[in-house]
Amino acid sequence: MPKQKRQTGKTGKGGFVVGRASFAKISAVEGIRLKPAMTKRAAEAAAKGLSPEEYRRTILRSYRKG
């Protein structure tokens, strides 16, 4: 299995990467909550080890009409 690069929290553009738990806390302050389906989808993506692009495709498929 290929070794994955570990993120340090910084991006190449001078910003920072906020983890899922921290993002949930920030969102809660603003009154934004994840729906159970969204939480389940994120957990499944993490368990499968999906890449960010694959995870985005999964989200798009779930909201696609028709």
Backbone as a printed PyTorch tensor [residue, N CA C, xyz], in Angstrom:
tensor([[[  0.8450,  -1.1750,   0.0000],
         [  0.0000,   0.0000,   0.0000],
         [  0.8960,   1.2470,   0.0000]],

        [[  0.6470,   2.2110,  -0.8870],
         [  1.4980,   3.3890,  -0.9560],
         [  1.3590,   4.2450,   0.2980]],

        [[  2.4640,   4.8320,   0.6940],
         [  2.4630,   5.6920,   1.8720],
         [  1.8120,   7.0230,   1.5170]],

        [[  0.8540,   7.4460,   2.3430],
         [  0.1700,   8.6950,   2.0790],
         [  0.9090,   9.8440,   2.7420]],

        [[  0.8840,  10.9900,   2.0870],
         [  1.5110,  12.1830,   2.6250],
         [  0.6480,  12.7270,   3.7550]],

        [[  1.2510,  12.9990,   4.8690],
         [  0.5230,  13.5150,   6.0260],
         [  0.4620,  15.0370,   5.9390]],

        [[ -0.7340,  15.5810,   6.1540],
         [ -0.8910,  17.0220,   6.0910],
         [ -0.4170,  17.6620,   7.3890]],

        [[  0.1750,  18.8320,   7.2590],
         [  0.6720,  19.5470,   8.4260],
         [ -0.3010,  20.6120,   8.8950]],

        [[ -1.3620,  20.8230,   8.1630],
         [ -2.3120,  21.8650,   8.5200],
         [ -2.1230,  23.1290,   7.7020]],

        [[ -1.0200,  23.2100,   6.9670],
         [ -0.7680,  24.3750,   6.1300],
         [ -0.9550,  23.9950,   4.6740]],

        [[ -1.4300,  24.9310,   3.8910],
         [ -1.5350,  24.7060,   2.4560],
         [ -0.3940,  25.4530,   1.7780]],

        [[ -0.1570,  25.1540,   0.5300],
         [  0.8980,  25.8200,  -0.2090],
         [  0.5900,  27.2820,  -0.5060]],

        [[ -0.6290,  27.6930,  -0.2700],
         [ -1.0510,  29.0510,  -0.6010],
         [ -1.0780,  29.9660,   0.6250]],

        [[ -0.5150,  29.5090,   1.7380],
         [ -0.4530,  30.3630,   2.9210],
         [ -1.6370,  30.1930,   3.8560]],

        [[ -2.6070,  29.3230,   3.5290],
         [ -3.7650,  29.0960,   4.3890],
         [ -3.5550,  27.8930,   5.2840]],

        [[ -4.5880,  27.5160,   6.0070],
         [ -4.5270,  26.3520,   6.8770],
         [ -5.6500,  25.3860,   6.5430]],

        [[ -5.4120,  24.0970,   6.7820],
         [ -6.4190,  23.0710,   6.5920],
         [ -7.0810,  22.8370,   7.9430]],

        [[ -8.3980,  22.9140,   7.9760],
         [ -9.1370,  22.6800,   9.2040],
         [ -9.6820,  21.2570,   9.1450]],

        [[ -9.4450,  20.4850,  10.1800],
         [ -9.9280,  19.1090,  10.2270],
         [-11.4370,  19.0370,  10.3810]],

        [[-11.9730,  17.8270,  10.2020],
         [-13.4210,  17.6260,  10.2610],
         [-13.9940,  18.0080,  11.6250]],

        [[-13.3370,  17.6070,  12.7080],
         [-13.8500,  17.8970,  14.0520],
         [-13.8400,  19.4030,  14.3270]],

        [[-12.7590,  20.0710,  13.9750],
         [-12.6710,  21.5160,  14.1760],
         [-13.6950,  22.2530,  13.3310]],

        [[-13.8700,  21.7950,  12.0980],
         [-14.8510,  22.4280,  11.2170],
         [-16.2590,  22.2760,  11.7810]],

        [[-16.5640,  21.1100,  12.3440],
         [-17.8860,  20.8820,  12.9420],
         [-18.1190,  21.8290,  14.1190]],

        [[-17.0950,  22.0700,  14.9270],
         [-17.2260,  22.9870,  16.0690],
         [-17.4510,  24.4190,  15.6070]],

        [[-16.7020,  24.8320,  14.5960],
         [-16.8740,  26.1850,  14.0590],
         [-18.2670,  26.3360,  13.4630]],

        [[-18.7040,  25.3400,  12.7110],
         [-20.0220,  25.3820,  12.0830],
         [-21.1320,  25.4110,  13.1310]],

        [[-20.9590,  24.6810,  14.2350],
         [-21.9680,  24.6430,  15.2930],
         [-22.1780,  26.0340,  15.8920]],

        [[-21.1150,  26.7940,  16.0300],
         [-21.2190,  28.1570,  16.5540],
         [-22.0890,  29.0020,  15.6230]],

        [[-21.9880,  28.7320,  14.3430],
         [-22.7700,  29.4840,  13.3610],
         [-24.1510,  28.8760,  13.1200]],

        [[-24.4780,  27.7980,  13.8310],
         [-25.7920,  27.1840,  13.7020],
         [-25.9140,  26.2080,  12.5440]],

        [[-24.8030,  25.7680,  11.9910],
         [-24.8060,  24.8380,  10.8690],
         [-24.5290,  23.4390,  11.3990]],

        [[-25.3930,  22.5010,  11.0870],
         [-25.2400,  21.1280,  11.5640],
         [-25.2790,  20.1740,  10.3680]],

        [[-24.4620,  19.1180,  10.4290],
         [-24.5030,  18.0950,   9.3910],
         [-25.7260,  17.2060,   9.5960]],

        [[-26.3770,  16.8750,   8.5090],
         [-27.4970,  15.9410,   8.5710],
         [-26.9430,  14.5400,   8.7530]],

        [[-27.7270,  13.6170,   9.3250],
         [-27.2360,  12.2460,   9.5360],
         [-26.7220,  11.5850,   8.2550]],

        [[-27.3780,  11.8310,   7.1300],
         [-26.9260,  11.2370,   5.8660],
         [-25.5480,  11.7570,   5.4860]],

        [[-25.2860,  13.0330,   5.7500],
         [-23.9920,  13.6230,   5.4250],
         [-22.8970,  13.0390,   6.3160]],

        [[-23.2090,  12.8570,   7.5950],
         [-22.2490,  12.2700,   8.5300],
         [-21.9360,  10.8380,   8.1350]],

        [[-22.9640,  10.0900,   7.7540],
         [-22.7740,   8.6980,   7.3360],
         [-21.9110,   8.6260,   6.0830]],

        [[-22.1720,   9.4910,   5.1120],
         [-21.4080,   9.5070,   3.8620],
         [-19.9360,   9.8280,   4.1450]],

        [[-19.6720,  10.7700,   5.0410],
         [-18.2930,  11.1290,   5.3780],
         [-17.5810,   9.9690,   6.0690]],

        [[-18.2850,   9.2750,   6.9580],
         [-17.6900,   8.1360,   7.6630],
         [-17.3760,   6.9990,   6.6900]],

        [[-18.2800,   6.7450,   5.7510],
         [-18.0480,   5.6960,   4.7570],
         [-16.8680,   6.0410,   3.8560]],

        [[-16.7620,   7.3050,   3.4750],
         [-15.6550,   7.7380,   2.6270],
         [-14.3270,   7.5700,   3.3600]],

        [[-14.3110,   7.9020,   4.6380],
         [-13.0810,   7.7530,   5.4290],
         [-12.7260,   6.2780,   5.5870]],

        [[-13.7340,   5.4340,   5.8100],
         [-13.4910,   4.0040,   5.9860],
         [-12.9600,   3.3670,   4.6940]],

        [[-13.4470,   3.8530,   3.5490],
         [-12.9960,   3.3250,   2.2580],
         [-11.6740,   3.9360,   1.8280]],

        [[-11.2680,   5.0190,   2.4930],
         [-10.0190,   5.6820,   2.1280],
         [-10.0950,   6.4080,   0.8030]],

        [[-11.2430,   7.0090,   0.5130],
         [-11.4200,   7.7030,  -0.7600],
         [-10.5320,   8.9400,  -0.8420]],

        [[-10.0750,   9.2230,  -2.0380],
         [ -9.3050,  10.4470,  -2.2670],
         [-10.2900,  11.6190,  -2.2420]],

        [[ -9.7860,  12.8420,  -2.0820],
         [-10.6860,  13.9970,  -2.0920],
         [-11.5480,  14.0640,  -3.3620]],

        [[-10.9510,  13.7380,  -4.5160],
         [-11.7040,  13.7740,  -5.7810],
         [-12.8020,  12.7150,  -5.7910]],

        [[-12.4960,  11.5110,  -5.3100],
         [-13.5070,  10.4490,  -5.2580],
         [-14.6350,  10.8160,  -4.2910]],

        [[-14.2770,  11.4480,  -3.1950],
         [-15.2790,  11.8630,  -2.2120],
         [-16.1930,  12.9370,  -2.8070]],

        [[-15.6160,  13.8820,  -3.5460],
         [-16.4390,  14.9100,  -4.2080],
         [-17.4020,  14.2710,  -5.2010]],

        [[-16.9320,  13.2600,  -5.9600],
         [-17.8130,  12.5770,  -6.9100],
         [-18.9630,  11.8870,  -6.1840]],

        [[-18.6790,  11.3000,  -5.0240],
         [-19.7160,  10.6420,  -4.2260],
         [-20.7750,  11.6510,  -3.7940]],

        [[-20.3460,  12.8140,  -3.3440],
         [-21.2810,  13.8580,  -2.9170],
         [-22.1250,  14.3210,  -4.0990]],

        [[-21.4690,  14.5610,  -5.2390],
         [-22.2020,  15.0100,  -6.4270],
         [-23.2470,  13.9860,  -6.8560]],

        [[-22.8780,  12.6890,  -6.8130],
         [-23.8360,  11.6370,  -7.1860],
         [-25.0610,  11.6440,  -6.2810]],

        [[-24.8640,  11.9320,  -4.9920],
         [-25.9830,  11.8840,  -4.0550],
         [-26.9620,  13.0360,  -4.2690]],

        [[-26.4840,  14.1460,  -4.8310],
         [-27.3530,  15.2990,  -5.0550],
         [-27.8030,  15.4560,  -6.5080]],

        [[-27.3310,  14.5700,  -7.3850],
         [-27.6940,  14.6500,  -8.7900],
         [-29.1880,  14.3300,  -8.9730]],

        [[-29.8300,  15.0980,  -9.8080],
         [-31.2470,  14.8650, -10.0910],
         [-31.3740,  13.8410, -11.2140]],

        [[-32.4170,  13.0080, -11.0740],
         [-32.7280,  12.0770, -12.1570],
         [-32.0470,  10.8470, -12.0870]]])
